[in-house]
Amino acid sequence: MTTKNLLTYLTCTLAIYSSFGQQDTVTTGGIASNTNGEISYSIGQTFYLSESNGSNTIQQGLQQAFEISETLNNDLFHLDLDIKAYPNPTTNTFFISTDISKNPDLRYQFVDINGRIISKGYLTQNKSPLNVSKLNQATYVLTIYKKNDLVKSYKIIKK
């Protein structure tokens, strides 16, 4: 094999292998929203790979979605679901507010992003405080249950 052919072969091989790696740097990004919905984006992310086995999905890439949404069991349509968690983001204490007389037997569970239970209990006041002053700055999940049925979920940010 001549030197010219060897160099051509190595150059082509290197070009093929380097084309499979992500080499872009995310330069900016954000969230665009309107009345129909919301989308997050990043500039510089050229592609991602997604694998699924039917029940689970894993995505490789630079930006991963994390979404907490309100859910409602069909058996719970009769509830007056005026439940608020505020202030969010919080630093020391946030409040869970609802009318206990309209929604008795509500309980909450406060977990970290890894699923470890930080706090749980029943909502016994119209404005129940939850002290988070000793927790690390992170994102947590607050879930509200009526008996064993999930009523609402909130993403709580501790600053």
C-alpha positions, 0 to 999 in steps of 0.5 A, a space after each residue: 500500500 502506498 503512502 498516499 493510499 494509506 493517508 487517504 484510508 486513515 483520513 476517511 476512517 478518522 472522518 467517519 469515526 469523528 462524525 458519530 460524536 457530539 462535538 457541538 457546545 450548547 451556546 444558548 437555550 430557553 423555553 418558548 410558550 404560548 396558549 397551546 403549550 410550551 417547548 424547551 430548546 437549546 442552540 448547538 444540540 445537533 441530535 440525540 438518540 432515543 431507546 425504548 423497550 415499550 414501557 421505559 425510554 432513555 434519551 441521550 443528549 444535552 438537554 433532558 426534559 423533566 416535567 411534573 404535571 397535575 393529574 386527576 383520577 376519574 373517580 375524583 372529578 367531584 373534588 373542589 381542587 383549589 390546592 396551592 403550593 407557594 412561594 415557589 421557589 422558596 428559601 425557608 418555608 412554603 405553604 400548602 393551601 386548600 379548604 380542608 372542609 371541602 377536601 378532608 383526608 388529604 395527605 402530602 408527600 415531599 420527596 427529593 429528585 431521587 425519590 427519598 421521602 423528606 416529609 409526609 403527613 396529613 393536611 389538617 389546616 387550610 394553610 399548612 406550612 412546610 419548613 425546608 430551611 435545612 434542605 440543600 438547594 435543589 428541586 423537590 416534588 410535592 404530591 397531594 393524595 386523597 386516600 391512595 389516589 394521586 390528586 396533584 403534583 408540584 415541582 418545588 425549587 429550594 433556593 
